[in-house]
């Protein structure tokens, strides 16, 4: 298995594994070197700097493996210790509790690989690769099909899991296959049909897998079919236009997680929130954006509890006014009061 096969999925599938025994409280500054590797597991690592919201407490234990052996050793260590495992990539689309995350947090940010096949028109990408970077790489080569993805924060693994999309395009439109790894180490390749793609969902999401009695599986890499042969300047121009459009309509100047709620078709969450009069609503250092009501911004000094309070308030107000319960797109991790 090459390094691209060793990358686990991220953000949108950051669901903890089942805990088999009680967690042990870690000591700040403690370290564990895994046998037969150079992989260091550290305790009490702050997560606020590793998430796009810039909030959240520490990981009880944290590791950033650089190869397959270290990744396997990390999972084995967690299973042996009876610890929950949470996977973290770019840290977007996450709201981490102020108390942090118990168990082992595995970051995939160092596990990256991209291979363009000019014969087949396919690109195979490790789950830890940032999606915007992949969009620019494709554009620079004159490959069409990923222009819409340039403004989506996060990495490839999470995009595959949640069927990320923008500008009326989505991952399901271009995915050839996804390689996944189960918690017991079994590797398999799934087609888009097997992933049962819907709007911003797939069978790989933790709660859906549990409801279907499926084992928890993580994306390790994905293969996309694009259209090579176009003028790179033209593809770059289209990609830039998509990015500028997002910047013109969405707030990029302050930390956020992107869209907080899924769009309840035929409406958009932003429109419902705006029509309910909630633009600018603030709790502590967190505020609903004036530019786009489906964004919650960290205006400085926000706590995760401030953001969650706004999420709950928005759900309550929209349901009262429209009889629609908005479903969060952001993944909420850890314990909240």
C-alpha positions, -999 to 999 in steps of 0.1 A, spaced: 0 0 0 15 34 -10 12 65 11 -20 76 -7 -36 44 5 -27 53 41 -47 85 43 -78 84 64 -108 106 59 -112 139 77 -135 166 89 -169 154 78 -163 119 91 -148 128 124 -170 104 143 -154 86 173 -150 49 173 -166 28 200 -147 30 233 -140 -5 247 -129 6 281 -127 37 303 -104 65 291 -73 73 311 -67 109 319 -36 120 300 -9 142 316 0 175 299 33 171 280 33 133 281 46 115 251 45 79 238 67 66 210 51 37 192 71 5 189 91 1 157 83 36 145 94 72 148 57 81 155 52 102 186 18 104 204 15 136 224 -9 145 251 -31 176 256 -24 192 222 -45 224 216 -69 219 187 -80 255 182 -51 262 160 -59 232 139 -95 240 131 -109 268 108 -132 281 136 -101 287 158 -120 274 189 -119 242 209 -100 226 237 -71 200 236 -69 165 222 -64 141 251 -39 123 228 -27 135 193 -7 120 165 2 130 130 15 98 112 36 102 81 33 68 66 12 37 66 31 19 93 27 48 117 -10 51 109 -15 14 116 5 16 148 -15 46 159 -48 27 154 -35 -4 171 -23 17 201 -58 33 204 -75 0 202 -52 -15 228 -58 14 251 -95 13 245 -96 49 232 -120 66 209 -104 77 176 -112 110 158 -97 118 124 -87 154 117 -76 168 84 -78 204 74 -100 211 105 -128 227 85 -165 219 90 -158 211 127 -169 226 160 -147 212 188 -159 215 224 -141 239 247 -133 208 268 -115 192 238 -118 157 225 -112 125 245 -92 96 232 -68 98 202 -70 124 175 -52 113 143 -43 141 119 -39 132 83 -25 165 72 10 150 65 -3 122 44 -6 135 8 -3 122 -27 -16 132 -61 -12 114 -94 -26 126 -128 -30 100 -154 -29 117 -188 -39 85 -206 -72 79 -187 -80 115 -177 -82 104 -141 -65 118 -110 -59 97 -79 -56 117 -47 -49 109 -11 -76 119 15 -54 144 32 -49 166 1 -66 200 4 -94 202 -21 -87 238 -33 -51 229 -40 -63 200 -61 -86 223 -81 -56 247 -89 -34 217 -98 -60 205 -123 -66 240 -137 -28 245 -142 -28 214 -164 -58 224 -184 -80 197 -168 -116 206 -164 -141 193 -138 -129 208 -105 -132 245 -111 -162 246 -87 -142 231 -58 -116 259 -55 -135 277 -27 -144 247 -6 -122 244 26 -112 210 37 -96 180 21 -104 153 -3 -114 126 22 -141 147 38 -153 159 4 -158 124 -7 -176 114 25 -201 143 25 -204 147 -13 -192 182 -11 -204 206 -38 -208 241 -51 -220 260 -82 -244 231 -90 -216 206 -91 -205 179 -66 -181 151 -59 -206 125 -71 -204 140 -106 -167 132 -110 -159 103 -86 -147 71 -102 -140 52 -70 -131 57 -34 -107 34 -15 -117 30 22 -102 14 52 -123 -2 80 -114 -1 116 -102 -37 114 -78 -29 86 -97 -42 57 -93 -22 24 -119 -21 -2 -128 0 -32 -163 15 -35 -181 30 -65 -204 61 -64 -234 37 -65 -221 18 -34 -216 51 -16 -253 59 -22 -247 96 -27 -274 120 -17 -273 157 -11 -242 163 12 -243 127 24 -231 92 18 -231 58 35 -196 66 49 -210 91 74 -209 77 109 -246 80 118 -258 66 85 -234 37 87 -246 29 122 -282 30 111 -275 6 83 -255 -17 106 -223 -10 86 -188 -9 101 -172 25 103 -150 31 72 -126 59 63 -116 72 29 -79 66 22 -79 79 -14 -102 88 -43 -100 87 -81 -118 114 -101 -125 115 -138 -117 149 -153 -114 163 -189 -78 170 -199 -68 189 -230 -83 223 -224 -64 256 -225 -49 260 -190 -54 298 -191 -91 293 -198 -95 267 -170 -75 289 -146 -97 319 -155 -129 299 -148 -115 286 -115 -106 322 -105 -141 333 -113 -156 307 -90 -133 317 -62 -141 354 -67 -178 347 -67 -175 329 -34 -154 357 -19 -179 382 -30 -209 365 -14 -193 347 16 -173 361 45 -137 350 43 -122 377 65 -128 360 99 -126 324 111 -156 302 103 -165 266 93 -181 276 61 -218 268 58 -232 258 91 -265 242 80 -276 220 51 -300 236 27 -335 223 32 -346 222 -4 -363 240 -20 -350 267 3 -315 277 13 -305 278 49 -291 313 45 -323 327 31 -344 312 59 -320 326 86 -320 360 69 -358 361 66 -361 353 103 -341 384 110 -311 368 125 -283 384 105 -258 399 129 -271 380 159 -242 376 184 -233 355 214 -200 363 231 -174 365 204 -194 346 178 -218 363 153 -240 353 124 -224 370 94 -240 400 78 -228 390 43 -241 354 44 -265 343 71 -254 306 69 -220 315 83 -211 320 119 -180 340 125 -154 340 153 -151 378 157 -124 374 183 -123 354 215 -153 333 207 -158 300 225 -172 268 211 -201 272 235 -209 306 220 -211 291 185 -232 262 196 -256 285 214 -261 304 182 -267 271 163 -293 261 188 -310 295 187 -311 296 149 -327 261 148 -353 272 173 -362 304 156 -363 290 121 -385 261 133 -409 285 150 -412 308 119 -411 282 91 -417 248 107 -384 236 93 -357 221 115 -323 231 100 -298 202 101 -262 212 109 -236 206 83 -208 213 107 -198 183 128 -199 189 166 -173 170 185 -167 166 223 -189 173 253 -209 205 257 -229 217 287 
